[in-house]
Amino acid sequence: MTVTLRLARTQDAPAIAVMSRDLIEAGLGWQYQPRRICRLIEDPDTSVLLACDRGGPAGFAIMTFGDERAHLVLFAVRATRRRQGIGRRMMEWLVASALTAGIASIHLELRADNRAARVFYRAMGFAEAGVLPGYYQGREAAVCMVRMLRKAGPLPLDWRPLLDKR
Ligand SMILES: CC(C)(COP(=O)(O)OP(=O)(O)OC[C@H]1O[C@@H](n2cnc3c(N)ncnc32)[C@H](O)[C@@H]1OP(=O)(O)O)[C@@H](O)C(=O)NCCC(=O)NCCS
């Protein structure tokens, strides 16, 4: 089935929020509700990407862009559409955008027990950069992963490591 990629519109927010709840946040509480997804869609420093087929949304990705670092906030493909290259296509789109924006590195965190995603991100050129115990609601560890796109410039004086996105 043909899949097209496009930027999300505010009316896509409920479907994206439900995918986040069911495919990513299961068991953690629902942090990315429609209003929060709407704000991300409207944020000029964030790309909310939707993969669609005739049946509707098949996957989505959200990435925020800083000056040199981009942060992959959420990323998922519907269970019935996995291992068909949709995740790879969304990642290639995001990496191309990041390169155009002059980004030096893409960072992400994921649940430490999410083995499939760890294998996926490694296949997409990411390397594991550390573990944050209790990152998710004080009870689940996160693995941090990074993909370098180019050599970074010096860190700004006010830079601090990301400790908790929730
Ligand atoms: C991780 C995820 C996004 C991958 O999406 P996908 O569309 O299935 O990925 P692709 O088909 O593009 O896979 C690309 C490559 O990644 C690797 N890969 C992907 N899923 C894999 C799995 N379950 N096991 C092993 N390798 C896997 C393979 O090398 C694959 O290439 P191949 O199919 O030619 O062997 C998807 O499994 C998912 O949505 N999981 C639930 C949500 C989630 O965990 N999101 C990430 C954390 S926020």
The ligand as a Tripos MOL2 file, in Angstrom:
@<TRIPOS>MOLECULE
LIG
   48    50     1     0     0
SMALL
NO_CHARGES

@<TRIPOS>ATOM
      1 C1         10.5810    1.1410   16.1360 C.3       1 LIG1
      2 C2          9.5660    1.3130   14.9790 C.3       1 LIG1
      3 C3          9.2410    2.7920   14.8320 C.3       1 LIG1
      4 C4         10.1910    0.7940   13.6690 C.3       1 LIG1
      5 O1          9.3340    1.1330   12.5930 O.3       1 LIG1
      6 P1          9.2400    0.2270   11.2510 P.3       1 LIG1
      7 O2          8.4470    0.9660   10.2490 O.co2     1 LIG1
      8 O3          8.7610   -1.1360   11.6160 O.co2     1 LIG1
      9 O4         10.7780    0.1570   10.8130 O.3       1 LIG1
     10 P2         11.3400   -0.2230    9.3510 P.3       1 LIG1
     11 O5         10.4420   -1.2140    8.6960 O.co2     1 LIG1
     12 O6         11.6150    1.0260    8.6170 O.co2     1 LIG1
     13 O7         12.7100   -0.9410    9.7660 O.3       1 LIG1
     14 C5         13.9870   -0.4620    9.3720 C.3       1 LIG1
     15 C6         15.0370   -1.4060    9.9280 C.3       1 LIG1
     16 O8         15.0630   -1.3140   11.3690 O.3       1 LIG1
     17 C7         15.3160   -2.6270   11.9310 C.3       1 LIG1
     18 N1         14.1350   -3.0520   12.6920 N.ar      1 LIG1
     19 C8         12.9300   -2.4300   12.7450 C.ar      1 LIG1
     20 N2         12.1150   -3.0880   13.5860 N.ar      1 LIG1
     21 C9         12.8020   -4.1390   14.0470 C.ar      1 LIG1
     22 C10        12.4760   -5.1930   14.9400 C.ar      1 LIG1
     23 N3         11.2780   -5.3120   15.5270 N.pl3     1 LIG1
     24 N4         13.4290   -6.1350   15.1950 N.ar      1 LIG1
     25 C11        14.6480   -6.0570   14.6260 C.ar      1 LIG1
     26 N5         15.0130   -5.0790   13.7470 N.ar      1 LIG1
     27 C12        14.0920   -4.1250   13.4770 C.ar      1 LIG1
     28 C13        15.5800   -3.5400   10.7470 C.3       1 LIG1
     29 O9         16.9780   -3.4620   10.4450 O.3       1 LIG1
     30 C14        14.7710   -2.8720    9.6490 C.3       1 LIG1
     31 O10        15.2160   -3.1920    8.3520 O.3       1 LIG1
     32 P3         14.6570   -4.5530    7.6450 P.3       1 LIG1
     33 O11        13.1750   -4.6060    7.8460 O.co2     1 LIG1
     34 O12        15.0620   -4.3520    6.2020 O.co2     1 LIG1
     35 O13        15.3630   -5.6810    8.3230 O.co2     1 LIG1
     36 C15         8.2700    0.4960   15.2670 C.3       1 LIG1
     37 O14         8.6150   -0.8160   15.6630 O.3       1 LIG1
     38 C16         7.3720    1.0960   16.3560 C.2       1 LIG1
     39 O15         6.5630    1.9750   16.0870 O.2       1 LIG1
     40 N6          7.4870    0.6170   17.6140 N.am      1 LIG1
     41 C17         6.5850    1.0910   18.6780 C.3       1 LIG1
     42 C18         6.8350    2.5300   19.0480 C.3       1 LIG1
     43 C19         8.2640    2.7630   19.4430 C.2       1 LIG1
     44 O16         8.9040    1.9290   20.0820 O.2       1 LIG1
     45 N7          8.8080    3.9410   19.0650 N.am      1 LIG1
     46 C20        10.2000    4.2840   19.3380 C.3       1 LIG1
     47 C21        10.4290    4.7630   20.6980 C.3       1 LIG1
     48 S1          9.6700    6.3390   20.9730 S.3       1 LIG1
@<TRIPOS>BOND
     1     1     2 1
     2     2     3 1
     3     2     4 1
     4     2    36 1
     5     4     5 1
     6     5     6 1
     7     6     7 2
     8     6     8 1
     9     6     9 1
    10     9    10 1
    11    10    11 2
    12    10    12 1
    13    10    13 1
    14    13    14 1
    15    14    15 1
    16    15    16 1
    17    15    30 1
    18    16    17 1
    19    17    18 1
    20    17    28 1
    21    18    19 ar
    22    18    27 ar
    23    19    20 ar
    24    20    21 ar
    25    21    22 ar
    26    21    27 ar
    27    22    23 1
    28    22    24 ar
    29    24    25 ar
    30    25    26 ar
    31    26    27 ar
    32    28    29 1
    33    28    30 1
    34    30    31 1
    35    31    32 1
    36    32    33 2
    37    32    34 1
    38    32    35 1
    39    36    37 1
    40    36    38 1
    41    38    39 2
    42    38    40 1
    43    40    41 1
    44    41    42 1
    45    42    43 1
    46    43    44 2
    47    43    45 1
    48    45    46 1
    49    46    47 1
    50    47    48 1
@<TRIPOS>SUBSTRUCTURE
     1 LIG1         1 GROUP 0 **** ****
